[in-house]
């Protein structure tokens, strides 16, 4: 046993890695190791010899196991020290210079729109992006046969087989927020509802997800004249012009009556949009007086209250103002594009400092 002890303690001391340690463990104290074979010989000994040799063999086994564990820990400490030396870093050194991030044009324009309408007394309202069929269509006087309700235009949420409840949709506009706001606050009310919306369309000027802002004003004496003034003030502030001419063209939207699409007078010189001058017209939004059935669905008496609503694409007006040619680039996450069209985080839009 003295020879075994000296042999294995010497080999363990010379081991250079964990693989060598494991091999020595198997060779010495494994099931077929030398110490184990010695312990099997106890059965051939007399009881008096077993009382002497048994404790000695157990002590030898424990000593070898302790040596193995100590050597393994020493190797781990040495590996850690070597790694710490190789990965050493002086944390007192100055950090690498980093350029400031940029604000996405969508976020910037949303803030600009919010600042303009806040100056006119509009609060900001928000709502869920997954809506019920009732809030997205029925409450807005959109009939069941309307093309907007077809699956080719609207993203419907999957339902379990046999589920008879009304379907949920990814909202196709932020108009459901207007219904929810009227239900919660009643009338009079004056809000805008910016946010993401979803439609099944994709090309240079359309994406499956885009952003809208819709406005709503309900009171006892609101007319189309108020709508015209609000939109004129918005366009002048947003595009930074002193005068603007709007053209209202009769249209049809289920949730407004009368309805009108709104164009602005403009010119395109060298591919640059100039608002308020020229002989061209550019459509920017849809609007109208809120339909009585929409007021009824929201719990407001249409014989007492009336008001206007409007909606426009945030992505579209961002493209017009900042000369962005392709809507799809908004969602490419290209850092070069973001550095070119992005805005400084310190440039918070406000009417006093200029948009």
C-alpha positions in Angstrom: 0.0 0.0 0.0 2.9 2.3 0.6 4.1 1.6 -2.9 0.5 2.4 -4.3 0.3 5.6 -2.3 3.7 6.9 -3.5 2.9 5.8 -7.1 -0.4 7.6 -7.4 0.4 10.7 -5.3 3.5 11.1 -7.6 1.4 10.7 -10.8 -1.3 13.0 -9.5 1.3 15.7 -8.8 2.6 15.4 -12.3 -0.8 15.5 -14.0 -1.2 18.4 -16.4 -4.9 18.6 -17.2 -8.3 17.3 -16.1 -8.2 14.5 -18.6 -5.1 13.0 -17.0 -6.7 13.4 -13.5 -9.7 11.4 -14.7 -7.6 8.7 -16.1 -5.7 8.4 -12.8 -8.9 8.2 -10.9 -10.2 5.3 -13.0 -6.8 3.6 -12.8 -6.5 3.9 -9.0 -10.0 4.0 -7.4 -12.3 3.0 -10.2 -14.3 -0.2 -10.2 -11.4 -2.1 -11.8 -8.7 0.1 -10.3 -5.7 -1.2 -8.3 -7.2 -0.1 -4.9 -10.5 -1.8 -5.7 -8.7 -5.0 -6.6 -6.9 -4.9 -3.3 -10.2 -4.5 -1.5 -11.5 -7.6 -3.2 -8.7 -9.5 -1.6 -10.2 -8.8 1.8 -12.5 -11.7 1.3 -9.6 -14.2 1.3 -8.2 -12.9 4.6 -8.9 -14.0 8.1 -11.2 -11.8 10.3 -8.2 -10.5 12.2 -6.3 -9.6 8.9 -9.5 -7.8 7.6 -9.7 -5.7 10.8 -6.2 -4.4 10.1 -6.2 -4.2 6.3 -9.7 -2.8 5.7 -9.2 0.5 7.5 -5.8 0.9 5.8 -7.3 0.4 2.3 -10.2 2.8 3.0 -7.6 5.4 4.3 -5.6 4.9 1.1 -8.7 5.3 -1.1 -9.7 8.5 0.8 -6.1 9.9 0.5 -6.0 9.3 -3.3 -9.5 10.8 -3.8 -8.5 13.9 -1.7 -5.3 14.3 -3.8 -7.3 14.0 -7.0 -9.8 16.6 -5.8 -7.0 19.0 -4.7 -5.1 18.6 -8.0 -8.3 19.2 -10.0 -9.0 22.4 -8.0 -5.5 23.6 -8.5 -5.7 23.1 -12.2 -9.0 25.0 -12.4 -7.4 27.9 -10.4 -4.4 27.9 -12.7 -6.7 28.0 -15.8 -8.7 30.9 -14.3 -5.6 32.9 -13.5 -4.3 32.4 -17.0 -7.6 33.5 -18.4 -7.7 36.6 -16.2 -4.2 37.5 -17.3 -5.1 37.1 -21.0 -8.5 39.0 -20.7 -7.2 41.7 -18.4 -8.7 45.1 -19.0 -7.9 48.4 -17.4 -11.3 49.8 -16.6 -9.8 53.2 -15.9 -8.9 53.8 -19.5 -11.2 56.2 -21.4 -14.0 54.5 -23.3 -14.3 54.4 -27.1 -16.1 57.3 -28.6 -19.7 56.4 -29.8 -21.9 58.5 -32.1 -25.3 59.4 -30.8 -28.2 57.4 -32.0 -30.9 58.9 -34.3 -34.7 59.2 -34.0 -36.6 57.3 -36.7 -38.6 59.6 -39.0 -41.9 58.0 -38.0 -41.2 58.8 -34.3 -40.2 62.3 -35.2 -43.2 63.0 -37.3 -45.5 61.5 -34.7 -44.1 63.9 -32.2 -44.5 66.8 -34.6 -48.1 66.0 -35.3 -48.8 65.6 -31.6 -47.2 69.0 -30.8 -49.3 70.7 -33.5 -52.6 69.3 -32.4 -51.8 69.7 -28.7 -51.5 73.4 -29.4 -55.1 73.3 -30.8 -56.4 71.5 -27.7 -56.4 67.9 -28.9 -55.5 65.2 -26.4 -53.7 62.0 -27.4 -55.8 58.7 -27.2 -54.5 55.2 -27.5 -56.1 51.8 -27.9 -55.3 48.1 -28.6 -53.8 47.0 -31.9 -55.8 43.7 -31.8 -59.4 44.8 -32.0 -62.8 43.1 -32.1 -64.7 43.0 -35.3 -67.3 45.3 -33.7 -64.9 48.1 -32.8 -63.0 47.9 -36.1 -66.0 47.7 -38.4 -69.6 47.5 -37.0 -69.3 50.5 -34.7 -67.9 52.6 -37.6 -71.0 51.8 -39.8 -69.0 49.6 -42.1 -71.4 47.0 -43.5 -70.7 43.3 -43.7 -70.3 43.3 -47.5 -67.8 46.1 -47.5 -64.5 45.2 -49.3 -62.4 46.3 -46.3 -63.8 43.3 -44.4 -62.5 40.8 -46.9 -59.7 38.6 -45.9 -57.6 39.8 -48.8 -57.5 43.2 -47.2 -57.7 42.5 -43.5 -55.6 40.4 -41.2 -58.0 38.2 -39.1 -56.8 36.4 -36.0 -57.0 32.6 -36.0 -59.9 31.1 -34.1 -60.4 27.6 -32.7 -62.6 25.3 -34.7 -66.2 25.8 -33.7 -65.6 29.1 -32.1 -68.7 31.2 -32.9 -67.6 34.4 -31.2 -67.0 37.5 -33.4 -63.5 37.4 -34.9 -60.6 39.6 -33.8 -58.5 41.6 -36.3 -55.3 43.5 -36.5 -56.8 47.0 -36.6 -57.0 48.4 -40.1 -57.2 52.0 -38.8 -57.1 53.9 -35.5 -60.8 54.8 -35.8 -61.6 52.1 -33.1 -59.7 54.4 -30.6 -62.2 57.1 -31.4 -65.1 54.8 -30.4 -63.4 53.7 -27.2 -62.6 57.3 -26.3 -66.2 58.5 -26.8 -67.4 55.5 -24.7 -65.0 56.4 -21.9 -65.2 60.2 -22.0 -68.5 61.0 -23.6 -69.0 64.4 -25.3 -67.7 67.0 -25.8 -64.4 65.5 -26.8 -61.3 66.5 -28.8 -58.6 63.8 -29.4 -56.1 62.5 -31.9 -55.2 58.8 -32.2 -51.8 58.0 -33.6 -50.6 54.4 -33.9 -49.8 51.3 -35.9 -52.3 49.8 -38.3 -52.3 46.8 -40.5 -53.5 46.0 -44.0 -52.7 43.3 -46.5 -50.8 45.4 -49.1 -47.1 45.8 -50.0 -45.4 47.9 -52.7 -43.4 51.2 -52.9 -46.1 53.2 -51.2 -47.8 50.5 -49.1 -46.6 48.1 -46.4 -48.5 45.5 -44.3 -47.9 47.6 -41.2 -47.9 51.4 -41.3 -48.9 54.3 -39.1 -51.9 56.6 -39.0 -53.1 59.5 -37.0 -56.8 60.3 -36.8 -58.5 63.2 -35.2 -62.0 63.6 -33.6 -63.8 66.6 -32.3 -67.4 66.3 -31.0 -69.5 69.2 -29.6 -72.9 70.8 -30.0 -71.9 73.4 -32.6 -69.1 72.0 -34.7 -69.2 72.2 -38.5 -67.2 71.6 -41.7 -65.8 75.1 -41.3 -64.1 74.1 -38.0 -62.7 71.0 -39.8 -61.3 73.2 -42.6 -59.6 75.6 -40.2 -58.0 72.8 -38.2 -56.6 71.1 -41.3 -55.3 74.4 -42.7 -53.6 75.3 -39.4 -52.1 71.8 -39.3 -50.7 71.9 -42.8 -49.2 75.3 -42.3 -47.5 74.3 -39.1 -46.3 70.9 -40.4 -44.8 72.1 -43.7 -43.7 75.4 -42.3 -45.5 77.7 -44.7 -47.4 80.9 -44.1 -50.3 80.2 -46.4 -51.9 77.1 -47.8 -54.9 76.3 -50.1 -56.9 73.2 -49.4 -59.4 71.5 -51.8 -62.2 69.4 -50.5 -63.4 66.7 -52.9 -66.7 64.9 -52.2 -66.0 61.3 -51.3 -67.6 58.4 -49.4 -66.5 56.9 -46.1 -69.0 54.8 -44.1 -68.2 56.5 -40.8 -68.6 60.1 -42.0 -71.4 62.0 -43.8 -70.7 64.2 -45.7 -67.2 62.9 -46.5 -64.4 64.6 -48.3 -60.8 63.9 -49.5 -58.5 66.8 -48.9 -55.9 68.0 -51.4 -53.2 70.7 -50.9 -52.0 73.0 -53.6 -48.4 72.3 -54.4 -45.7 72.2 -57.1 -43.0 69.8 -58.0 -39.8 71.5 -59.1 -36.8 69.3 -59.6 -38.5 66.6 -57.7 -38.9 68.8 -54.6 -42.4 69.3 -53.1 -43.4 72.9 -52.4 -46.6 73.3 -50.5 -48.9 76.3 -50.9 -47.8 77.3 -54.5 -48.0 76.0 -58.0 -50.7 74.4 -60.1 -50.6 70.8 -58.8 -52.8 69.2 -56.2 -51.7 66.4 -53.8 -54.1 64.3 -51.7 -53.1 64.0 -48.1 -56.0 62.8 -46.0 -59.7 61.9 -45.7 -62.2 63.6 -43.5 -65.9 64.4 -42.9 -68.6 64.9 -40.3 -69.0 61.9 -38.0 -72.0 59.7 -39.1 -74.9 59.7 -36.6 -74.8 55.9 -36.4 -71.2 56.1 -35.3 -72.2 58.5 -32.5 -75.0 56.2 -31.5 -72.6 53.2 -31.4 -70.3 55.2 -29.0 -73.2 56.1 -26.7 -73.5 59.8 -27.8 -76.9 61.4 -28.7 -76.6 62.5 -32.4 -79.5 64.8 -32.0 -77.5 66.9 -29.5 -73.9 66.4 -30.6 -72.1 66.5 -33.9 -68.5 66.7 -35.0 -65.8 66.0 -37.5 -63.1 63.3 -38.0 -60.1 63.0 -40.2 -57.3 60.6 -40.8 -53.9 60.6 -42.5 -50.9 58.3 -42.9 -47.9 59.3 -40.8 -45.6 57.5 -43.1 -47.0 59.3 -46.1 -46.6 62.8 -44.7 -43.1 61.9 -43.5 -42.2 60.9 -47.0 -43.6 64.2 -48.4 -41.9 66.5 -45.9 -38.5 64.8 -45.8 -38.2 63.6 -49.4 -38.2 59.9 -48.7 -38.9 58.0 -51.9 -39.7 54.5 -50.8 -41.9 53.5 -47.9 -40.4 50.1 -47.6 -37.1 51.6 -46.4 -38.8 52.7 -43.2 -38.7 49.1 -42.0 -35.3 47.9 -43.4 -33.3 48.9 -40.2 -30.5 50.1 -42.4 -28.1 52.2 -40.2 -27.0 54.2 -43.2 -30.6 55.2 -44.0 -31.3 56.0 -40.3 -28.2 58.2 -40.1 -29.3 60.0 -43.3 -33.0 60.5 -42.5 -32.8 60.2 -38.7 -33.1 63.1 -36.2 -31.1 64.1 -33.2 -32.6 62.9 -29.9 -32.2 66.4 -28.6 -34.4 67.9 -31.3 -37.7 67.6 -29.6 -40.4 69.1 -31.9 -42.3 72.1 -30.6 -44.1 75.0 -32.3 -42.1 77.7 -30.6 -38.7 76.4 -31.7 -39.9 75.3 -35.0 -40.6 71.8 -36.4 
